[in-house]
Amino acid sequence: MSRIQHLLPAGLIAAVGIWVCYVSFTQQPADAFLFPRLISAAFVVLSLFTLLQTALGRSEPGGGLGAEQVINLLPGFIVMLVYVFWAAKTLGFYTATVIAFFVVLSLYDPGSHLNPRVWVRRLLVTAVFMAVMYGLFALLLRVFTPREIFF
């Protein structure tokens, strides 16, 4: 049971990596997908390496996630699903990223939700994060991003 318990997640991650790689290599225009192709190819190599190590029994698996940890991660996972499957395409990449980052930051920041200074700090961190993201994706890498309402 233990080997199957560790092979299943490694296999699923490798399958997702292969799917993402396939999608990135079949999209047009090819120039717009250079960065996703590089990242997805690296993701496939690493995930297949992990699957092989797990199959050969050479991996050192941890204890897994407990129920409390899963419950703590669930809000961020839900935000991620909404972002990936709806918000990025509907609201545009940059608008959706600002909203998703701010929500996740607000959920997991240990600062008080009643303190206005904490909210200002969260807004500043979000603004700096988005400036870096815009500079990285739009200016430096010239990556194609989903565009709709604002960007």
PECOR-V447275 format. One record per residue. N is the residue number from 0. RES is the residue in one small letter. PSI is psi in radians with two decimals (none if undefined). Layout:
N:RES:PSI / N:RES:PSI
This chain:
0:m:-0.65 / 1:s:-0.76 / 2:r:-0.74 / 3:i:-0.66 / 4:q:-0.54 / 5:h:-0.47 / 6:l:-0.63 / 7:l:-0.93 / 8:p:-0.69 / 9:a:-0.70 / 10:g:-0.71 / 11:l:-0.72 / 12:i:-0.71 / 13:a:-0.70 / 14:a:-0.75 / 15:v:-0.73 / 16:g:-0.76 / 17:i:-0.71 / 18:w:-0.82 / 19:v:-0.71 / 20:c:-0.78 / 21:y:-0.82 / 22:v:-0.76 / 23:s:-0.53 / 24:f:-0.18 / 25:t:0.02 / 26:q:2.68 / 27:q:2.64 / 28:p:2.54 / 29:a:-0.65 / 30:d:-0.58 / 31:a:-0.28 / 32:f:0.31 / 33:l:-0.88 / 34:f:-0.86 / 35:p:-0.58 / 36:r:-0.74 / 37:l:-0.83 / 38:i:-0.78 / 39:s:-0.62 / 40:a:-0.74 / 41:a:-0.68 / 42:f:-0.74 / 43:v:-0.80 / 44:v:-0.84 / 45:l:-0.70 / 46:s:-0.65 / 47:l:-0.63 / 48:f:-0.76 / 49:t:-0.73 / 50:l:-0.76 / 51:l:-0.80 / 52:q:-0.69 / 53:t:-0.75 / 54:a:-0.61 / 55:l:-0.07 / 56:g:0.34 / 57:r:-0.12 / 58:s:2.73 / 59:e:1.47 / 60:p:2.61 / 61:g:-2.90 / 62:g:-0.07 / 63:g:-3.07 / 64:l:2.37 / 65:g:2.99 / 66:a:-0.69 / 67:e:-0.70 / 68:q:-0.68 / 69:v:-0.75 / 70:i:-0.67 / 71:n:-0.59 / 72:l:-0.35 / 73:l:-0.80 / 74:p:-0.74 / 75:g:-0.65 / 76:f:-0.71 / 77:i:-0.76 / 78:v:-0.74 / 79:m:-0.77 / 80:l:-0.77 / 81:v:-0.74 / 82:y:-0.88 / 83:v:-0.76 / 84:f:-0.17 / 85:w:-1.00 / 86:a:-0.77 / 87:a:-0.64 / 88:k:-0.61 / 89:t:-0.79 / 90:l:-0.21 / 91:g:2.64 / 92:f:-0.88 / 93:y:-0.72 / 94:t:-0.83 / 95:a:-0.64 / 96:t:-0.71 / 97:v:-0.84 / 98:i:-0.85 / 99:a:-0.78 / 100:f:-0.77 / 101:f:-0.70 / 102:v:-0.82 / 103:v:-0.74 / 104:l:-0.73 / 105:s:-0.60 / 106:l:-0.71 / 107:y:-0.17 / 108:d:2.21 / 109:p:-0.11 / 110:g:2.73 / 111:s:2.42 / 112:h:-0.11 / 113:l:-0.18 / 114:n:2.04 / 115:p:-0.55 / 116:r:-0.62 / 117:v:-0.70 / 118:w:-0.67 / 119:v:-0.74 / 120:r:-0.73 / 121:r:-0.72 / 122:l:-0.73 / 123:l:-0.76 / 124:v:-0.73 / 125:t:-0.74 / 126:a:-0.75 / 127:v:-0.75 / 128:f:-0.79 / 129:m:-0.60 / 130:a:-0.73 / 131:v:-0.77 / 132:m:-0.79 / 133:y:-0.80 / 134:g:-0.73 / 135:l:-0.93 / 136:f:-0.84 / 137:a:-0.75 / 138:l:-0.83 / 139:l:-0.92 / 140:l:-0.31 / 141:r:0.87 / 142:v:2.42 / 143:f:2.22 / 144:t:2.68 / 145:p:2.30 / 146:r:2.28 / 147:e:-1.90 / 148:i:-1.08 / 149:f:-0.82 / 150:f:none
